[in-house]
C-alpha cells in the first residue's frame, strides 16, 4: 500500500488503489478499499490536493473467502471418494503414470483389494454399517502407507493401491502381510 501511495505522490501513477485490514473498535477486523488520486500538484511536483474514498469491503472479502473455500471443497470432492476420503478413479491414470515415470530403476507395485462377503455385511447389518466398515478399512490401509503411496477406492468394496519406489518383492510381501494383519483385527460395530 505504502509503495503504491509513494509512487502516486511522486507522480509515477495516475491513481492508487489498495486493500487492507484494520482492527475495528468492536474487536473485529474490517477490510478497507482505498482509492485515490492527486488532482493538483505544486510546481515542484509535490501533491497539493487529493480526492479519494475509503470503502468497507468486509462483506465482499468474506464472500470471496467463502467462494475460495467452496472451490477448494469442490476440487477435493472431484478427486476424492466422498465416503472414505481416499482418491477416487479420476486421478488413477495420472497417479499410475507418475509412479511409472518417476521409478528410477525401482519397481512399482499395483494391488487391487476387495473385501470378501461385503454384500453380506450390507444385507445383514445395513448399508450404514457397511459404510462405516469401508471408512475403517480405508483408514487402516492409509496408516500403513508412505506419503508416496496412493490409495484409490474404485467403488463398492474395491480399493487399488499404487506403491512406487519398491526395491524388492520382499518389500511388497511385507506390506501385504501388514495389510492382511490390519484387516484381520476386529472391527467395531456402530
N, C-alpha and C positions, 0 to 999 in steps of 0.2 A: 504494500500500500504506500509506504513512505517513498519508495523508489519511483513509483508512478507519479505521486504528487510532486516530488522534487523535479522530475523530468518535465512535468507540466508547467511548474512555476518557471523553469528555465527556458520555456518556450519550445521544448522538443516535441511536445504532443499537443494536439488541439483540445483535448479534454481528458479527464481521468475518470476512472470507474474502479471501485474497489468494494469487496465484500469482506466483512469481518464480524467477529463475535464480541459482544460486550456483556458484562455481568450487570443485570438489572437489579434495582434495589429490592425486588421481591426474592432475590436469590437465584433466579433462573437466568439462563443465558438467552440473549436475543441476537439474531442475525441482522446486520445493518448493511444496506447497499448505499454507498456514497457515489454520487455523480457530480461532477463539477467542471467549470470552465472559467478561465480567466477571460474577462471581457474587455479589459483595458490594461495597458502597461505604460509605465513611465518611459522616458526617452532612453534610459539605461537598460530597459528590458524587464525591470522589476514589476511584478504584478501590482496593480492598483485596485482593481475591482474584480470580484469573482462572483459567480452565481452557482448554485448547486442545490442538491437535495440529499436528504438522509431519509431512507425508506426502511421501515421494519419489514424484513422479508423472512421472518421466522417461520411463518406457515409454509411458505414456498420451500424453504430448506428442509423442513420436516417431511413434506410431501416428496421431495427429491430423495431423502434418506429412505422413506418407506418404499418408494419405487425401486431404488437400488437394492434394498433387501428383498423385495418381491422378485426382482430379476435374478438375484443370486439363488433364491429358492427355486425358481423355475429351471435354472441351469442345473441345480442339484437334482431335481426331480427328473429331468430329462435323461440323466446318465446313471441314476441310482434306482435300485429297486425300492419301491415305496414301503414295503413291509420290513425288509431286513436291513436296508441302508447300504448294502453292498452294491457294486456295479451291476447294471443290467446289460442286456445284449448290445446296446447302442455302441459302446466303446470296445466291444470284444475284438473286432478286427484290428483296431488301432493298437490295443494293448498287446495283442499277439504279434503283430508286425514289429512293434517297438522291441519286444523281448527278443525276437529273432535277429533283428538288425544290430542290436547292441550286445550280442552274446560274446564277442571277443574270445573265440576259441573255447567257450564253455557250452554246456548243454542247456536246453530249455525243456522243462517238464510240463506237460499239459495233462491234467487229470480231470475226469468227469466223475462226479459223485452223485448218487441219488440215495434216498432213504427207503429201505425195504419196508413194505407194508404200510407206507404212509397213508394210503387211501383208507386202510382200516382204522387208523387213528382219527381221521376226519369223520368217518362213518360212525364209529363207536363213541367218540368224545365230543364231536362237533368241530366245525372249522375254526372256532375261536382257539381251541386247544391246539389244533394243527398249526395255526399261525404262530402261536407262542413257541411251539417246538421249532419251527423254521427260524424264528428270531434267535433262539438259544443256540441252535446248530451253527448259524452264521457267526454268532459272537464267539463261540468256541473255536471255530476254524480261524477267524481273524486273529485271535490271541496267539496262535501258533505260527503266524506268518511274519515274514520280514517285510520291511517297507517296500521293497522292490517287487514283492509277490502281488498277484492280482486275483481277487475272488469275485466271480460273476455268478449271479443267480440267473440260470437260463429260463426258469419258470417252474411252477409246481414245486416239487421236491428235488429238482436237479440244480447242481452247482458245478461250475467249472473253475479250475484253479490253474493259473499260469505261474510257474516258478522258474524265473530266469537265473542265469549265472550258477548253474549246477556244475560242480566239479567232478562228481562221480555218481553212479547209480546207487551207491550206498547212502548218499545224502538223501536221495529220493525215498529209498526204503525206510530210512529213519523218520522222515516226515510222514510217510504213510502210516507207520506204526504209531506215531504220536496222534495222528488224526483219528485212527481207529480207537485208540485208547480214550481219547476225549469223547468220542461218540458212544462208547460203552458205559460211560459214567451215567448214573441215574439222572433223569430229568424231572424237575418238579412240575406237578400239575398246577394249573392256575384256576 
